[in-house]
Amino acid sequence: MLTLARELDVLLEGSLEQKPVRTTALRDQNVWDFPKKAVRELLMNAVCHRSYESNSPVRFYRFSDRVEIQNPGGLYGDARPENFPRCTDYRNPVLAEALKILGYVNRFGRGVLDAQAALAENGSSQAHFEFEPAFFSATLIKHPAV
């Protein structure tokens, strides 16, 4: 698990782009095609909350206009589409605790909200989530200026 978390950080370092965008006549702001914090949070969620009863992998697809992250296993326990992301439940509580102790997640129940905040701060669209019994997916749309 620790190796995977480290490798995800390395993957993100080389795969996300930043570009200056004019915000006023005298000011530019750097924006990301996909904010690292948002992608990282959603990837860590996928690893942490996936169903390890499945042999299917966590999938990370980067297209020219979007990023898709999919993990096996739908929402778990008390979490439902109507209360997501405010309600949390843990399919893998030991793994969640290990990721927290190792510093890969900051607070329980905040990952999706933090990802959405990072997207808003970057001027990006909010992530879109799809909930199915066999999988959970997140889609991030590329910032239009990058």
Secondary structure as a PSIPRED ss2 file (coil, helix, strand):
# PSIPRED VFORMAT (PSIPRED V4.0)

   1 M C   1.000  0.000  0.000
   2 L H   0.000  1.000  0.000
   3 T H   0.000  1.000  0.000
   4 L H   0.000  1.000  0.000
   5 A H   0.000  1.000  0.000
   6 R H   0.000  1.000  0.000
   7 E H   0.000  1.000  0.000
   8 L H   0.000  1.000  0.000
   9 D H   0.000  1.000  0.000
  10 V H   0.000  1.000  0.000
  11 L H   0.000  1.000  0.000
  12 L H   0.000  1.000  0.000
  13 E H   0.000  1.000  0.000
  14 G H   0.000  1.000  0.000
  15 S H   0.000  1.000  0.000
  16 L C   1.000  0.000  0.000
  17 E C   1.000  0.000  0.000
  18 Q E   0.000  0.000  1.000
  19 K E   0.000  0.000  1.000
  20 P E   0.000  0.000  1.000
  21 V E   0.000  0.000  1.000
  22 R E   0.000  0.000  1.000
  23 T E   0.000  0.000  1.000
  24 T E   0.000  0.000  1.000
  25 A C   1.000  0.000  0.000
  26 L C   1.000  0.000  0.000
  27 R E   0.000  0.000  1.000
  28 D E   0.000  0.000  1.000
  29 Q E   0.000  0.000  1.000
  30 N E   0.000  0.000  1.000
  31 V E   0.000  0.000  1.000
  32 W E   0.000  0.000  1.000
  33 D C   1.000  0.000  0.000
  34 F C   1.000  0.000  0.000
  35 P C   1.000  0.000  0.000
  36 K H   0.000  1.000  0.000
  37 K H   0.000  1.000  0.000
  38 A H   0.000  1.000  0.000
  39 V H   0.000  1.000  0.000
  40 R H   0.000  1.000  0.000
  41 E H   0.000  1.000  0.000
  42 L H   0.000  1.000  0.000
  43 L H   0.000  1.000  0.000
  44 M H   0.000  1.000  0.000
  45 N H   0.000  1.000  0.000
  46 A H   0.000  1.000  0.000
  47 V H   0.000  1.000  0.000
  48 C H   0.000  1.000  0.000
  49 H H   0.000  1.000  0.000
  50 R C   1.000  0.000  0.000
  51 S C   1.000  0.000  0.000
  52 Y C   1.000  0.000  0.000
  53 E C   1.000  0.000  0.000
  54 S C   1.000  0.000  0.000
  55 N C   1.000  0.000  0.000
  56 S C   1.000  0.000  0.000
  57 P C   1.000  0.000  0.000
  58 V C   1.000  0.000  0.000
  59 R E   0.000  0.000  1.000
  60 F E   0.000  0.000  1.000
  61 Y E   0.000  0.000  1.000
  62 R E   0.000  0.000  1.000
  63 F C   1.000  0.000  0.000
  64 S C   1.000  0.000  0.000
  65 D C   1.000  0.000  0.000
  66 R E   0.000  0.000  1.000
  67 V E   0.000  0.000  1.000
  68 E E   0.000  0.000  1.000
  69 I E   0.000  0.000  1.000
  70 Q E   0.000  0.000  1.000
  71 N E   0.000  0.000  1.000
  72 P E   0.000  0.000  1.000
  73 G C   1.000  0.000  0.000
  74 G C   1.000  0.000  0.000
  75 L C   1.000  0.000  0.000
  76 Y C   1.000  0.000  0.000
  77 G C   1.000  0.000  0.000
  78 D C   1.000  0.000  0.000
  79 A C   1.000  0.000  0.000
  80 R C   1.000  0.000  0.000
  81 P C   1.000  0.000  0.000
  82 E C   1.000  0.000  0.000
  83 N C   1.000  0.000  0.000
  84 F C   1.000  0.000  0.000
  85 P C   1.000  0.000  0.000
  86 R C   1.000  0.000  0.000
  87 C C   1.000  0.000  0.000
  88 T C   1.000  0.000  0.000
  89 D C   1.000  0.000  0.000
  90 Y C   1.000  0.000  0.000
  91 R C   1.000  0.000  0.000
  92 N C   1.000  0.000  0.000
  93 P H   0.000  1.000  0.000
  94 V H   0.000  1.000  0.000
  95 L H   0.000  1.000  0.000
  96 A H   0.000  1.000  0.000
  97 E H   0.000  1.000  0.000
  98 A H   0.000  1.000  0.000
  99 L H   0.000  1.000  0.000
 100 K H   0.000  1.000  0.000
 101 I H   0.000  1.000  0.000
 102 L C   1.000  0.000  0.000
 103 G C   1.000  0.000  0.000
 104 Y C   1.000  0.000  0.000
 105 V C   1.000  0.000  0.000
 106 N C   1.000  0.000  0.000
 107 R C   1.000  0.000  0.000
 108 F C   1.000  0.000  0.000
 109 G C   1.000  0.000  0.000
 110 R C   1.000  0.000  0.000
 111 G H   0.000  1.000  0.000
 112 V H   0.000  1.000  0.000
 113 L H   0.000  1.000  0.000
 114 D H   0.000  1.000  0.000
 115 A H   0.000  1.000  0.000
 116 Q H   0.000  1.000  0.000
 117 A H   0.000  1.000  0.000
 118 A H   0.000  1.000  0.000
 119 L H   0.000  1.000  0.000
 120 A H   0.000  1.000  0.000
 121 E H   0.000  1.000  0.000
 122 N H   0.000  1.000  0.000
 123 G C   1.000  0.000  0.000
 124 S C   1.000  0.000  0.000
 125 S C   1.000  0.000  0.000
 126 Q C   1.000  0.000  0.000
 127 A C   1.000  0.000  0.000
 128 H E   0.000  0.000  1.000
 129 F E   0.000  0.000  1.000
 130 E E   0.000  0.000  1.000
 131 F E   0.000  0.000  1.000
 132 E C   1.000  0.000  0.000
 133 P C   1.000  0.000  0.000
 134 A C   1.000  0.000  0.000
 135 F E   0.000  0.000  1.000
 136 F E   0.000  0.000  1.000
 137 S E   0.000  0.000  1.000
 138 A E   0.000  0.000  1.000
 139 T E   0.000  0.000  1.000
 140 L E   0.000  0.000  1.000
 141 I E   0.000  0.000  1.000
 142 K C   1.000  0.000  0.000
 143 H C   1.000  0.000  0.000
 144 P C   1.000  0.000  0.000
 145 A C   1.000  0.000  0.000
 146 V C   1.000  0.000  0.000
